[in-house]
Amino acid sequence: MVLAWGVSWIINSRHEYYQVLENMARELFILKKNDFVSSIVLNNKDILYSEKRYIQAVFPYVREINFLIVDKNEYVTKPFKRVEAELTEKSRLRLEKIYPIYIGEFLIGNVDIVLEDKKLKDSIYISTFFLIMICLAFIGIGYYILRSFSLEESLKTKKDELNKNISFIIHDLKNPITAINNIAYLLQNNANEPSLIERIKLLTEDLQEKISYIINITKVDFTVMKEKKENINLYQFVSSLIEKLLFIRINNPIVIENKIDKRLNLTLPVDVLEIVLDNLISNAIKYTNEGKVSIESVIEGVDLKILITDTGIGIPSEEQNKVFDIFYRSSNIKDKNIKGTGVGLTLVKRALDHLKWDIKLESPLYENGKGTRVIIRIPFYARLLN
């Protein structure tokens, strides 16, 4: 009976594992299909190579993605089975999905996606080995050992991650939505307040811009975005961001100080800068229950530093090297049940890496374990002055 249960458990675990990978493949194909069609129709192998590198870098479970241009009978990059209908192959805990791409009734290409979760795969193999040994020799203690290798919890976690926004830029939508919701709440008692209505209008326009941005999210390339530069006054730029973020928190309001030097006129990639500062300032506001958030500029030698400091819950020192990992959230955030996806800082780090700027965390700042300071270092800032 125990052996039968063990075999059933292994089969179910493998089924759940393949189901998670299949869902990931389908979500990825739907997300990128239009880009695949455009590149194949244009026979643009350079873009397909770029798509391949981008997908394998951003989606951790994608081991391979290859393309077939039917008209030219050319593969990018490895040959695979040509199909006219969707094909699924499973082997050694690796899932391969081959999707046909049609325009009307004409087959123009195939997309081959190979997915594998190595950690979970190893966990299944190890669990299977121990299960056999336990069933044969130590059935009495098998329950306790099997619990330590249980895949059900791990599979549930993977499913939860899948249900989160597959494109982490969607994180940017939360702030205007939260602000609009909070202003609507205030309007219940202040229906004739024109400033609140005007603020809703501004936030709605901002939300529409972000939705348009998400429609084309698969085309986001910080390498291209950093080339789009504008002349800005940094103080005014930060002030406009604060204005949009003021209504994230209406209960226990906090002080938000803009201490940026008003004389700083710079030529910067504003789209990337907005993504970075919007995430960092909104995080500071969200995780600060009382006290203040300040944004200031400091010039050190040839470098310009932007400091975002808060009196919030802080980040445990032993976890600070993980906060830029996608989906990672520090333990004290989880304890306080503050909602979030754990993608904002991943986006920030990626953006700053493209700009070749540095980011540093200092936390906690106070003896009670609270407070965080995020420091962005812009090297040789004088070249950006206008």
C-alpha angles and dihedrals in degrees: 000000000000091000091050090050090049093051090048091050092051092049092049092047092052090048092051091046093053091045091056091050092046091052090050092051092049093048091049094048092049091047095050103028097104091051091049091051093050094049094046094047090051091044086230105163093172091063090046090052088050092049090050093052093045095049095046090050097047102035107059097197096054107099097173138005120183135172138213121206101203097196092058096028087228127146128213103227119325126023117248139168113299113228139183094197131040111282130198123193126180123193133157092346091307120119124209120191121187116192125192117221118213136184103201105315095335121102107221102169153336131240118208115199121184117191132186136161102210096190093050091043092054089046091055092050093048092046091051092052094049092045092057092047093047094047090052100044117007110031089151094064096030094099094060095045093046091053090062090055097039112143097192092083092044092049091049089053091051091050091050090052090050091052090055116090106293089207107058095205087077083078086081092066095067098073099057091040091052091046093049091049092051093047089050088054090052091048090063087076098027104043093153096051105119095189091061092049091049090050090053088052092052093046091048090053089050090050091051090052091052092049090053088048091053092050086064096034095123088063093055109126119170088200088066096036093056089060090063101085131172136186108250141167102236094211092053091044092055091044091056090051092050089050090058094045099047094096097051087096121034097156114072093004116211135206116261114196126194106204097164113138105260091215094065107112109171141171105231142155094262097190092057093041091053092052090051100045095038091057096043097045094044090050090051091051095044096051096043113088096177139003122037149303120221132189116198142163126229127185115212113179107300094346133089117211126198112202124198108190129180140173092224134125096298130218120269108249093230091057101046094096089059102048093090092057113106114261092006116135123179119248097247090057091054091048091056093048093232107165121237143126102232094236104104098082091044088058092047093051093048092050094049092047089058091050091046089234122140130236127199134181127214116188145189099026098179137049091250089065094252134120133062133208121196115197122198113193118204107193121218091003093175089080088063097053119113 
